[in-house]
Amino acid sequence: MPSVSYISALERRHQMLEQEISQEMQHPSQDGLKIQKLKRKKLEVKDLLARLMRRSEERRVGKECRSRWSPYH
């Protein structure tokens, strides 16, 4: 299970990437390739966060179900 600090670090990284994208888009001489790379990295971080949260939720629900209904507890 991922630690809370790891998830928080990923959330901060996602926010930082959003800010970088915003700043780059406001720049008079936009670098389209740089913006594309930043957006791709931001999406990777978002996907990783979603995967970790889903896995964490599945484990939490699985433990609750096993502890309440399993004859083997």
N, C-alpha and C positions, 0 to 999 in steps of 0.2 A: 504494500500500500504506500503510495507516495506521501511524503511528509507535507505538512501544511506549509512549511517554509519553501519547499520546492514549487508547490502550486502558486504561492504568492509571488515567487520570483518569476515564474512564467507569465503571470498576469501583469507584473510590472514590465516585463520585456515586451509584451503585446502592446501595452500603452505607449512605451517608448517608440516602438516601431510606428504606431499610429501618428505620433508627434513628428517623427522624422519624415513620414510620407507627406503630412500636411505642410511642413516647412519646405520640402523639396517642390511640392506643387505650387507654392506661392513664389518660388524663386523665378526671377525673370527668364533665366536660361535653364528651363527644366531639362533634366536628364531623364528621358523616357525609360532608358534601360535601368537606371538606378531605381526609379520609382517602381518598375516592374519587379525588380529583385526584392525590394523592401516589402511590396505587397505579397509576394510569394512567401517570404520568410514569416510575415505576419500570419498568413493563412496556415503555415506549418505549425506555428506556435498555438494558434487557435484550435487546430485539429488535435494536437497533442493534449491540450487542456481538456477538450471534450472527451477524448479517449480515456484520460485518467479519471475524470469525474464519473463517466459512465461505468468504468470498471470498479471504482470505489463504491458507487451506488449499488451495483450488482452484488458486490461482496457483502455490503451492509444488509441488503434485503435477503440474500441467501443465508446469512447467519441467523437473521431473525426467524426465517422460515424453519431452518433446521432446529433451532433451539425450542421453538414452540410445538412443532408437529412431529419431529422425528422420534421414533420409538427408541433410537439408539443414543439419546443424549444422556 
